[in-house]
């Protein structure tokens, strides 16, 4: 059997892969992502109207979006929305909540400690770790630059 060259393999893969409806995918991502953001803005107005100070209203919106995302993930609705909307569901707070809740739901049959507790950060954990490391690095670079400018 003849070994395939990378070019031959690429041609075979291109023929076997269905074309991606790019315009449709972009429109769905835009509409759903925009809808999530518009809903968050509506929640902010609602919490402000209810008398919360702006900082507390913003926190309440974030908590609400996280809770709704986790609930929709648990009810298996978030995945159906993501199948249609693609990247539109990756609005940072909702996408992150989904990435934390999904493994927890998947491994809940293994129990709360070895299933949910052990798997809850399997996807989001590296994001948290690298995010924290990047913020420390950024802080050190910022501090060094400020010290160099102050001298």
N, C-alpha and C positions, 0 to 999 in steps of 0.2 A: 504494500500500500504506500503510495506516494505521500510524503509529508507536505502539508499546506504551507505556503509562504504567508507572511502577515498580510500581504495585499490580497491574496486569494481568500483568506479568511475574512477580511474586511468586506469584500464583495459578497460573500455568502451570508454574512451577518446582516448586511444592508438589505439583501433580497428577502431574508426571512423575517426581518423586523417590519411591522406595519408602520406606515408614515405617521408621524405625530401631528395632530391637529393643533399646531402652534398658536394660531390666532384664537381658536376656541379656548385653549388652555389658559392663555394670557387673559382673555376676557373673564373667564370664570374665576381665576385667581384675583383679578382686580376687583370684581364685584363682591366676592365673598370677603376678601381681606378688607375692602373698603366698608362693607357692611358691618364687619366686626368693629372696625374703628369708629364708624358712625354710631353704632350701638353703645360703644364705650363713651363717646361724647354725649350721647343722650343720657346715659347713666350719670355722668358728671353733672349735667344740668339738673337732673332729678335730685341727686344728693345735695347739690347746692340749694335748690329750691326747698328741700326739707330742712335746711338750716345748718348743714355741716360747713365748717370753714373750708376754704379751697384745699389746703393740704390734707385734711381728713377726708374730704370728698374724693381726692385722687387716690388715696389709699383704699377707700371703700370700693372704688371702681376696680382697682387691681385685684382686690380680694374677691369681688363678685365675678370677674372674668375667670380667675383661677378656679373658683368653686363651680361655675357653670361648665368650664372645660372638663374638669375632673368628672362631673356628673354625666355630661354627654359622652365621655369616654367610657364610663362604667355602664351606661345604657347602650353602648355600641353605636351611637348616633354620630359621634365625632368622626369615626372612620369612614362612614358613608358620605359625610360632608366632604372630607378630605379627598375621597376618590373622585369627586366632581370638581372640587375647587383647587386641588393640588397645593401649590405654594401659598395660596390665599389663606390657608388655615395656619400658616406658620408665623402669624403675627406674634411677636416675641412672647408675650405672657401666655396666650392661649396655646401656642405650640409647645412651650416649655411645660405647661401643666399637663398637656396630653402626653408628652414624652416621659413624664414622671408617673402618671397614672396608668399608662398602657402596660408596662411590665408588671406593675402591682396587680392589675386585673388578670393578666395572663397566668400568673403564678399563685393566685389566691387559693387554689385547691391544695397547695402544699402547706397551707397554714399561714398564720399571721407573722410568725417569727422567721421561719425558713423560706416561706414563699414571698409574701408581701414585703416584709421588713428587709429581706436580703436582696430582693430584686428591684425595689422601688427606685433606686438610683443607678441601675445598671446602664441606662442610656444617658440620663441627665448628669450622672456623676462626673464623667470626663468633661462635660461642658462647664460644670461648676469648678472643677479642679483647674482646668486651663484658663477659665475666666479669672479666677482668683490669682493665678500665677501671672497672667498678663497684666492685671491691675497693679500687682506689686511691682512688676518690671516697669510699667508706665510711671508709677509713683517715684521709683528710684531715678529714672531718667529725668523726670520733671524736676525732682529735687536737685540733681546734679546741675541741670541747666540753670536753675534759679540761683544756685550758689555761684556758678561761673559768671552769671550776669551781675550778681551783687558785688563781686570782687573788684 
